[in-house]
Amino acid sequence: MLPTHLLDSTKRKNELRSHTRLGSAPPPPPPSLCVTGALSRIGRWQVINRNNDGNNSKDNTAVELSYCIFRPRQLHDIDRPPLVVIHGGPSIPSNYLLPVVNGVTDRTVIFYDQWGCGKSSRPLRSSKKFPQFSISKMVEHLQQLIEECWKLTSYHLLGHSF
């Protein structure tokens, strides 16, 4: 028997008690800054999958990565370097981490979808031109984004899961 303060007074007499519906529901969360308050810039950048030898030959393949920058006006602020957020996965897009923007309000927050995730391009399984997924490939892609696309000299990195 459950204590009386945990019983749901909205249940009917013959209705079975549920362990998931005890008492009243909490109020809904306030609106997210990701949707309503933070200025953002969405973009795509083409990174190069280099061969194992590191040369930029014609056999290299290009991959398009999708990204979103919240508070882009502060991107190159020396006092507050941007926070680059790396999502988990592989195969999970970065949008589940968007609430980070609500907690980090004093600097730019950058999300990007890794190769094969979200709005970024996907490798063709039947194609031998594309290399296999690997952590070193993902690090190489991120390095190209940071150096060539965003031109960051300093940043903070937040990684989740993968």
C-alpha positions as CSV (number, residue, x, y, z in Angstrom):
1,M,0.0,0.0,0.0
2,L,1.3,3.4,-0.9
3,P,1.4,6.3,1.6
4,T,-1.6,8.6,1.2
5,H,0.5,11.6,0.1
6,L,1.6,9.6,-3.0
7,L,-1.9,8.4,-4.0
8,D,-3.4,10.0,-7.1
9,S,-6.7,11.6,-6.3
10,T,-7.7,11.8,-10.0
11,K,-7.9,8.0,-10.4
12,R,-11.3,6.5,-10.6
13,K,-12.4,3.9,-8.0
14,N,-12.0,0.8,-10.3
15,E,-9.0,2.1,-12.2
16,L,-5.7,0.3,-11.6
17,R,-3.0,2.2,-9.8
18,S,0.0,3.2,-12.0
19,H,3.5,3.6,-10.6
20,T,4.2,6.3,-13.2
21,R,1.3,8.6,-12.3
22,L,1.6,9.5,-8.6
23,G,0.2,12.9,-7.7
24,S,0.1,15.8,-10.1
25,A,2.6,16.4,-12.9
26,P,5.3,19.1,-12.5
27,P,4.8,22.4,-14.3
28,P,6.2,22.5,-17.9
29,P,9.7,23.9,-18.2
30,P,10.2,27.5,-19.3
31,P,10.7,28.1,-23.1
32,S,14.2,27.3,-24.3
33,L,16.6,30.0,-25.3
34,C,17.6,27.7,-28.2
35,V,14.3,28.4,-29.8
36,T,13.3,31.8,-28.7
37,G,16.2,33.9,-27.4
38,A,19.7,33.1,-28.7
39,L,20.8,34.5,-32.0
40,S,22.2,31.7,-34.2
41,R,23.9,31.1,-37.5
42,I,23.6,27.8,-39.4
43,G,26.1,26.7,-41.9
44,R,27.8,23.9,-43.8
45,W,31.5,23.3,-44.4
46,Q,33.2,20.9,-46.7
47,V,36.1,19.0,-45.1
48,I,38.5,16.8,-47.0
49,N,38.9,13.1,-46.2
50,R,42.7,12.9,-46.7
51,N,44.4,9.6,-47.7
52,N,46.5,7.8,-45.2
53,D,49.6,9.4,-46.6
54,G,48.2,12.9,-45.8
55,N,48.7,14.2,-49.4
56,N,46.0,16.3,-51.1
57,S,45.7,14.1,-54.1
58,K,42.7,13.8,-56.5
59,D,41.6,10.7,-54.7
60,N,40.6,12.6,-51.6
61,T,36.9,12.9,-51.0
62,A,34.9,15.8,-49.6
63,V,32.4,15.6,-46.8
64,E,29.9,18.3,-45.9
65,L,29.5,18.9,-42.2
66,S,26.5,20.9,-40.8
67,Y,27.0,23.3,-37.8
68,C,25.1,25.8,-35.7
69,I,26.7,28.7,-33.9
70,F,24.8,30.3,-31.1
71,R,25.8,34.0,-30.2
72,P,28.0,34.3,-33.3
73,R,28.9,37.9,-32.5
74,Q,31.0,36.7,-29.6
75,L,32.8,34.0,-31.7
76,H,36.2,35.7,-31.5
77,D,35.9,37.3,-28.0
78,I,39.4,36.9,-26.4
79,D,38.1,37.0,-22.8
80,R,35.4,34.3,-23.4
81,P,36.5,31.6,-25.9
82,P,33.7,29.7,-27.6
83,L,32.4,26.3,-26.3
84,V,32.6,23.6,-29.0
85,V,30.1,20.8,-28.3
86,I,30.8,17.3,-29.6
87,H,27.7,15.0,-29.6
88,G,27.7,11.3,-28.8
89,G,27.1,8.6,-31.2
90,P,28.0,7.7,-33.8
91,S,24.7,8.3,-35.6
92,I,23.1,10.6,-33.1
93,P,22.7,14.3,-34.2
94,S,23.7,17.1,-32.0
95,N,20.3,18.6,-31.4
96,Y,19.8,16.7,-28.1
97,L,22.5,18.8,-26.5
98,L,20.9,22.2,-27.5
99,P,19.8,22.9,-23.9
100,V,23.5,23.6,-23.2
101,V,22.8,27.0,-24.7
102,N,20.5,27.8,-21.7
103,G,23.3,27.1,-19.2
104,V,26.2,28.7,-21.0
105,T,24.9,32.3,-21.6
106,D,28.2,34.3,-21.5
107,R,29.9,32.9,-24.7
108,T,29.4,31.5,-28.1
109,V,28.3,27.8,-28.2
110,I,29.0,25.8,-31.4
111,F,27.3,22.5,-32.3
112,Y,28.1,20.4,-35.3
113,D,26.9,17.1,-36.7
114,Q,29.7,14.6,-37.2
115,W,30.1,12.8,-40.5
116,G,27.1,10.5,-41.0
117,C,24.9,12.2,-38.4
118,G,22.1,14.8,-38.5
119,K,22.3,17.1,-41.4
120,S,25.9,16.3,-42.4
121,S,26.7,14.1,-45.4
122,R,26.7,10.3,-45.0
123,P,29.3,7.9,-46.4
124,L,28.1,5.5,-49.1
125,R,28.5,2.0,-47.8
126,S,29.1,0.5,-51.3
127,S,31.7,3.1,-52.2
128,K,35.4,2.2,-51.7
129,K,36.3,5.9,-52.1
130,F,35.1,6.8,-48.6
131,P,37.3,5.6,-45.7
132,Q,35.8,3.8,-42.7
133,F,34.4,5.6,-39.7
134,S,37.1,6.1,-37.1
135,I,37.8,8.4,-34.2
136,S,40.9,9.7,-36.0
137,K,38.7,10.7,-39.0
138,M,36.3,12.6,-36.7
139,V,39.2,14.4,-35.0
140,E,40.6,15.4,-38.4
141,H,37.2,16.7,-39.4
142,L,36.8,18.8,-36.2
143,Q,40.4,20.1,-36.6
144,Q,39.5,21.3,-40.2
145,L,36.3,23.0,-38.9
146,I,38.1,24.8,-36.1
147,E,41.1,26.0,-38.1
148,E,39.7,26.6,-41.6
149,C,36.0,27.4,-41.1
150,W,35.7,29.0,-37.7
151,K,39.3,30.2,-37.6
152,L,39.5,29.8,-33.8
153,T,42.7,30.3,-31.9
154,S,41.3,29.3,-28.5
155,Y,38.2,27.4,-27.5
156,H,36.7,25.1,-24.9
157,L,35.7,21.6,-25.8
158,L,32.7,19.7,-24.4
159,G,32.4,16.1,-25.5
160,H,29.5,13.8,-24.7
161,S,29.5,10.0,-24.9
162,F,31.3,8.7,-28.1
